[in-house]
Amino acid sequence: MTTTTTPPAAPAKARRRPLSEWWNRLSRVQQWGVLIPLVALVYLLPVLNPPLITTQPGYDFPIAMFEVARYALVAIGLNIVVGQAGLLDLGYVGFFAIGAYVMALFTSPDSSLAKLPFLVVLPIAMVVTMIFGVILGTPTLRLRGDYLAIVTLGFGEIVRLLADNIDPLRGNRGFQGVGHPPGTKADGSPLFNNTDGIPWYWLCVTIIIVILFVVGNLERSRVGRAWVAIRDDEDAAEIMGVPTFKFKIWAFVGGAAVGGLSGALYAGQLGFVNNQKFDVVTSMLFLAAVILGGAGNKVGVLLGAIVVAYVPLRFQAIAEYKYLIFGLALIVLMIFRPQGLLGARQRLLAYGRQAYQRLLGKGEQVSSDGSLATDNQGERA
């Protein structure tokens, strides 16, 4: 009697582990071991001026790095509104403009208001923009979708038109000699000036790191879970007892504060503020940074901001076509990867990494349809 043995099944083709899964398997200590050298490299970028990424001679590289950092800070603030809470804000440039004008009004010699130090005006700019966030959000955040987008777009235009028509805001004449942080070099010249972007870049990167810590803690808190619930299904969140209006106001106020802070930094570095830099096109670039990178993902929006701010400065020949290029990129992205370059994460728990590891045996996944579809396809294959 002969027995037949079934040959063992061929092992499934090993699938490469994505970078995000590798990162999420690391412990906190291991992640910090990777992040600290990376952050040090980020700080040294304008000093090293790597030949492959330099924008010179067409554009000063340290100033270009500050522009990238400024867009990154704006994208983090707008991501709170659009990515976390799911509120389509097309007039975010209005908060950016308010922060810039607050800095100009309290530090420029062209203003009749009392002069205050730069570092004192920074929190004032944030508070003022937060107040405007409440003023705008209270009557409008009961709207949804396209209606909310139209109202916020109108708010951005109202701020620009007020700056053009109210005489104390000086319209196109603007404010010169806007203040800057304290500090002097060895030769007695100001440490922060309009021609040296390195100190401004370091200041902006430091603020970005602090804001990322704050936003990260908010995401893992009750507030962050409420924002995600509102973004996914506002009606269901309301039924489950989430005070949606209150948390939408909080999102709007938080995003406004970061927008005002970035506007104040921009005014200080440029040293001049008028109504020409706060138009709808600028607001669309801010939104493009969030959508390209991946709304709801902090690292994703940073990547989107780098693309939107750096590419036109690096390739001066295509700078005038940047709106066409970003428009086509958004169309392609919406077709093939609607979640953006990096999708939002499913981080609803304060200890989400441990929960995913215990339940699924792997790290956290992005909450985009594309990633889930990829996993399902892999299982079906």
C-alpha positions as CSV (number, residue, x, y, z in Angstrom):
1,M,0.0,0.0,0.0
2,T,1.4,3.3,-1.1
3,T,0.7,6.5,0.6
4,T,0.8,9.8,-1.2
5,T,1.9,12.9,0.5
6,T,0.6,16.3,-0.4
7,P,3.6,18.6,-1.3
8,P,3.8,21.6,0.9
9,A,2.3,24.7,-0.5
10,A,4.7,27.1,-2.0
11,P,5.4,30.0,0.3
12,A,3.6,33.1,-0.5
13,K,5.7,35.8,-2.1
14,A,7.1,37.9,0.7
15,R,5.7,41.3,0.6
16,R,8.0,44.2,1.4
17,R,7.2,45.8,4.6
18,P,6.2,49.4,4.1
19,L,8.2,52.1,5.8
20,S,5.2,53.2,7.9
21,E,4.8,49.7,9.3
22,W,8.5,49.5,10.1
23,W,8.3,52.8,11.9
24,N,5.3,51.8,13.9
25,R,7.0,48.6,15.1
26,L,9.7,50.7,16.7
27,S,9.6,51.6,20.4
28,R,9.4,55.2,21.5
29,V,13.2,55.1,22.4
30,Q,14.1,53.7,19.0
31,Q,11.9,56.3,17.3
32,W,13.7,59.1,19.2
33,G,17.0,57.5,18.2
34,V,16.0,58.0,14.6
35,L,14.4,61.4,15.0
36,I,17.1,63.2,16.9
37,P,19.8,62.9,14.1
38,L,17.1,63.7,11.5
39,V,16.1,66.9,13.4
40,A,19.8,67.9,13.8
41,L,20.2,67.5,10.0
42,V,17.1,69.6,9.4
43,Y,18.6,72.4,11.5
44,L,21.9,72.2,9.7
45,L,20.4,72.3,6.2
46,P,20.8,76.1,5.5
47,V,24.4,76.0,6.9
48,L,25.4,72.9,4.8
49,N,23.7,74.1,1.6
50,P,23.8,70.7,-0.1
51,P,24.6,71.0,-3.8
52,L,21.8,68.7,-4.8
53,I,19.0,70.7,-3.2
54,T,20.4,74.2,-3.2
55,T,18.4,77.0,-4.8
56,Q,21.4,79.2,-5.5
57,P,22.3,81.2,-7.5
58,G,18.7,81.8,-8.5
59,Y,17.4,82.2,-4.9
60,D,19.1,82.5,-1.5
61,F,19.1,79.0,0.0
62,P,18.6,80.0,3.7
63,I,15.7,82.3,2.8
64,A,14.2,79.5,0.7
65,M,14.5,77.1,3.7
66,F,12.6,79.7,5.8
67,E,9.9,79.9,3.1
68,V,9.6,76.1,3.3
69,A,9.4,76.2,7.1
70,R,6.8,78.9,7.0
71,Y,4.6,76.9,4.6
72,A,5.1,73.9,6.8
73,L,3.8,75.8,9.9
74,V,0.8,77.1,7.9
75,A,0.1,73.6,6.7
76,I,0.1,72.2,10.3
77,G,-2.4,74.9,11.3
78,L,-4.7,74.3,8.3
79,N,-4.5,70.6,8.8
80,I,-6.2,71.0,12.2
81,V,-9.2,72.5,10.5
82,V,-9.2,70.5,7.2
83,G,-7.5,67.2,8.1
84,Q,-8.5,66.6,11.7
85,A,-12.0,68.1,11.9
86,G,-12.9,67.8,8.2
87,L,-13.9,71.5,7.8
88,L,-13.2,72.8,4.3
89,D,-11.6,76.2,4.9
90,L,-10.8,78.2,1.7
91,G,-10.0,81.5,3.4
92,Y,-7.2,80.4,5.8
93,V,-5.1,83.2,4.4
94,G,-7.3,85.6,6.3
95,F,-5.9,84.4,9.6
96,F,-2.4,84.5,8.2
97,A,-3.0,88.1,7.2
98,I,-4.4,89.1,10.6
99,G,-1.3,87.7,12.3
100,A,0.9,89.7,9.9
101,Y,-1.0,92.9,10.4
102,V,-1.0,92.6,14.2
103,M,2.8,92.3,14.1
104,A,3.0,95.3,11.8
105,L,0.7,97.4,13.9
106,F,2.5,96.9,17.2
107,T,6.1,97.0,15.9
108,S,6.3,99.2,12.7
109,P,7.2,102.9,13.0
110,D,4.5,103.6,10.4
111,S,1.8,102.6,12.9
112,S,0.4,104.9,15.6
113,L,-0.1,102.2,18.1
114,A,2.3,101.6,21.0
115,K,5.5,99.7,20.1
116,L,6.0,96.3,21.7
117,P,8.9,93.8,21.5
118,F,8.6,91.1,18.8
119,L,8.4,88.2,21.2
120,V,5.5,90.0,23.1
121,V,3.6,90.5,19.9
122,L,3.8,86.9,18.8
123,P,1.3,85.6,21.5
124,I,-0.8,88.7,21.0
125,A,-1.1,87.9,17.3
126,M,-2.2,84.4,18.2
127,V,-4.8,85.6,20.6
128,V,-6.2,88.1,18.1
129,T,-6.5,85.5,15.4
130,M,-8.2,83.1,17.9
131,I,-10.8,85.8,18.6
132,F,-11.4,86.2,14.9
133,G,-11.7,82.5,14.6
134,V,-14.5,82.5,17.2
135,I,-16.2,85.5,15.5
136,L,-16.1,83.7,12.1
137,G,-16.8,80.2,13.4
138,T,-19.8,80.9,15.7
139,P,-22.2,81.9,13.0
140,T,-20.8,79.8,10.1
141,L,-19.7,76.4,11.5
142,R,-23.3,75.2,11.5
143,L,-22.9,75.1,7.7
144,R,-21.3,72.2,6.0
145,G,-19.5,71.3,2.8
146,D,-19.6,73.8,-0.1
147,Y,-21.6,76.3,2.0
148,L,-18.9,76.5,4.6
149,A,-16.2,76.7,1.9
150,I,-17.9,79.7,0.3
151,V,-18.2,81.5,3.6
152,T,-14.6,81.0,4.6
153,L,-13.5,82.0,1.1
154,G,-15.5,85.2,1.6
155,F,-13.8,85.8,5.0
156,G,-10.4,85.7,3.4
157,E,-11.4,88.2,0.8
158,I,-13.0,90.5,3.4
159,V,-9.8,90.7,5.4
160,R,-7.8,91.6,2.2
161,L,-10.4,94.2,1.2
162,L,-10.5,95.7,4.7
163,A,-6.7,96.1,4.6
164,D,-7.1,97.9,1.3
165,N,-9.8,100.3,2.3
166,I,-9.3,101.0,6.0
167,D,-6.8,103.9,6.2
168,P,-5.0,102.9,9.4
169,L,-4.0,99.6,7.6
170,R,-2.4,101.7,4.9
171,G,-3.6,99.6,1.9
172,N,-0.9,99.2,-0.7
173,R,1.5,101.5,1.1
174,G,1.9,99.0,3.8
175,F,4.1,99.0,6.9
176,Q,7.8,99.2,6.8
177,G,10.4,98.4,9.4
178,V,8.3,95.6,11.0
179,G,10.0,94.3,14.2
180,H,12.2,91.3,14.6
181,P,13.4,89.2,17.6
182,P,16.2,90.5,19.8
183,G,19.9,89.6,19.5
184,T,23.0,90.9,17.8
185,K,26.0,89.4,16.0
186,A,29.6,89.9,17.0
187,D,29.9,92.9,14.8
188,G,26.9,94.6,16.5
189,S,24.5,94.1,13.6
190,P,21.0,92.5,14.3
191,L,21.0,88.8,14.5
192,F,17.6,88.7,12.8
193,N,17.5,90.7,9.6
194,N,15.9,90.5,6.1
195,T,18.9,89.1,4.3
196,D,20.0,86.3,6.6
197,G,17.4,83.5,6.6
198,I,19.3,81.1,9.0
199,P,18.1,82.5,12.3
200,W,14.6,82.9,11.0
201,Y,14.7,79.3,9.8
202,W,15.9,78.0,13.1
203,L,13.2,80.0,15.0
204,C,10.5,78.7,12.7
205,V,11.7,75.0,12.9
206,T,11.8,75.3,16.7
207,I,8.2,76.6,16.7
208,I,7.1,73.8,14.3
209,I,8.5,71.2,16.7
210,V,6.7,72.7,19.6
211,I,3.4,72.9,17.6
212,L,3.8,69.3,16.5
213,F,4.1,68.2,20.1
214,V,1.0,70.1,21.0
215,V,-1.0,68.9,18.0
216,G,0.1,65.3,18.6
217,N,-1.1,65.4,22.2
218,L,-4.4,66.9,21.0
219,E,-4.9,64.1,18.5
220,R,-4.5,61.4,21.2
221,S,-6.8,63.2,23.6
222,R,-10.6,63.4,23.8
223,V,-10.5,66.5,21.6
224,G,-8.7,64.6,18.8
225,R,-11.1,61.7,18.9
226,A,-14.0,64.1,18.7
227,W,-12.4,65.7,15.6
228,V,-12.0,62.4,13.9
229,A,-15.6,61.4,14.7
230,I,-16.8,64.7,13.2
231,R,-14.6,64.3,10.1
232,D,-15.8,60.8,9.4
233,D,-19.6,61.3,10.1
234,E,-20.8,64.4,11.9
235,D,-24.4,63.1,12.2
236,A,-23.2,59.9,13.8
237,A,-20.9,61.8,16.1
238,E,-23.8,64.0,17.2
239,I,-26.1,61.0,17.9
240,M,-23.3,59.4,20.0
241,G,-23.3,62.5,22.2
242,V,-20.3,64.4,20.8
243,P,-20.9,68.2,21.1
244,T,-19.9,68.7,17.5
245,F,-20.3,72.5,17.3
246,K,-18.1,73.1,20.3
247,F,-15.3,70.9,19.0
248,K,-15.5,72.5,15.5
249,I,-15.1,75.9,17.2
250,W,-12.0,74.5,19.0
251,A,-10.6,73.2,15.7
252,F,-11.2,76.6,14.0
253,V,-9.6,78.5,16.9
254,G,-6.6,76.2,17.1
255,G,-6.0,76.5,13.4
256,A,-6.4,80.2,13.5
257,A,-3.8,80.6,16.3
258,V,-1.2,78.7,14.2
259,G,-2.1,80.7,11.1
260,G,-1.7,84.0,13.0
261,L,1.6,82.9,14.4
262,S,2.9,82.0,10.9
263,G,1.7,85.4,9.6
264,A,3.5,87.2,12.4
265,L,6.8,85.4,11.6
266,Y,6.4,86.2,7.9
267,A,5.9,89.9,8.6
268,G,9.0,90.0,10.9
269,Q,11.2,88.3,8.3
270,L,10.1,90.3,5.4
271,G,10.0,93.5,7.3
272,F,7.2,94.9,5.2
273,V,3.4,94.2,5.2
274,N,0.8,95.3,2.7
275,N,-2.4,93.8,1.2
276,Q,-0.7,92.2,-1.8
277,K,0.3,88.8,-0.3
278,F,-3.0,87.7,1.1
279,D,-5.1,86.8,-1.9
280,V,-7.1,83.8,-2.8
281,V,-4.3,82.2,-4.8
282,T,-2.1,82.1,-1.7
283,S,-4.9,80.5,0.3
284,M,-5.2,77.8,-2.5
285,L,-1.5,77.1,-2.2
286,F,-1.9,76.6,1.6
287,L,-4.7,74.1,0.9
288,A,-2.8,72.4,-1.8
289,A,0.0,71.7,0.6
290,V,-2.4,69.9,2.9
291,I,-4.2,67.9,0.2
292,L,-1.0,66.9,-1.6
293,G,0.7,65.7,1.5
294,G,-2.4,63.9,3.0
295,A,-5.0,65.7,5.1
296,G,-5.0,64.4,8.7
297,N,-1.4,63.3,8.7
298,K,1.2,65.7,10.3
299,V,4.1,64.3,8.4
300,G,2.1,64.2,5.2
301,V,1.3,67.9,5.3
302,L,4.9,68.7,6.1
303,L,5.8,66.8,2.9
304,G,3.1,68.7,1.0
305,A,4.4,72.0,2.2
306,I,7.9,71.2,1.1
307,V,6.7,70.3,-2.4
308,V,4.5,73.5,-2.7
309,A,7.1,75.9,-1.3
310,Y,10.4,74.3,-2.4
311,V,9.8,73.2,-6.0
312,P,9.1,76.7,-7.5
313,L,12.2,78.1,-5.7
314,R,14.5,75.2,-6.8
315,F,13.4,75.2,-10.4
316,Q,13.0,78.9,-11.3
317,A,12.3,78.0,-15.0
318,I,9.0,76.5,-14.1
319,A,8.1,78.9,-11.2
320,E,5.6,80.8,-13.4
321,Y,3.8,77.5,-14.2
322,K,3.5,76.4,-10.6
323,Y,-0.2,76.8,-10.4
324,L,-0.7,74.7,-13.5
325,I,1.7,72.0,-12.3
326,F,0.1,71.8,-8.8
327,G,-3.4,71.7,-10.4
328,L,-2.4,68.8,-12.6
329,A,-0.7,67.1,-9.6
330,L,-3.9,67.4,-7.6
331,I,-6.0,65.9,-10.4
332,V,-3.6,63.0,-10.8
333,L,-3.5,62.5,-7.0
334,M,-7.3,62.5,-6.7
335,I,-7.5,59.8,-9.3
336,F,-4.7,57.4,-8.2
337,R,-4.2,58.3,-4.5
338,P,-7.1,60.3,-3.1
339,Q,-5.7,60.1,0.5
340,G,-2.7,62.2,-0.5
341,L,1.0,61.2,-0.5
342,L,0.6,60.0,3.1
343,G,-2.8,59.2,4.4
344,A,-4.3,59.9,7.8
345,R,-3.6,57.5,10.6
346,Q,-6.1,55.5,12.6
347,R,-5.0,56.9,15.9
348,L,-8.1,57.1,18.0
349,L,-6.5,55.7,21.2
350,A,-3.9,57.2,23.5
351,Y,-2.0,53.9,23.2
352,G,-3.0,53.1,19.7
353,R,0.4,51.6,18.8
354,Q,0.2,49.0,21.5
355,A,-3.5,48.2,20.7
356,Y,-2.7,47.6,17.0
357,Q,0.3,45.5,17.9
358,R,-1.7,43.3,20.3
359,L,-4.8,42.9,18.1
360,L,-3.3,42.7,14.6
361,G,0.3,41.9,15.2
362,K,1.5,44.9,13.3
363,G,1.7,48.7,13.6
364,E,-0.9,51.3,13.0
365,Q,-2.3,51.6,9.5
366,V,-3.3,54.6,7.5
367,S,-7.1,55.2,7.5
368,S,-7.3,55.7,3.7
369,D,-9.2,53.5,1.3
370,G,-6.1,52.9,-0.7
371,S,-4.2,51.2,2.2
372,L,-7.1,49.1,3.2
373,A,-7.8,48.1,-0.4
374,T,-4.1,47.2,-0.7
375,D,-4.3,44.9,2.3
376,N,-7.5,43.3,1.0
377,Q,-6.0,42.7,-2.4
378,G,-3.0,41.2,-0.8
379,E,-5.2,38.8,1.1
380,R,-7.2,37.9,-1.9
381,A,-4.1,37.3,-4.0
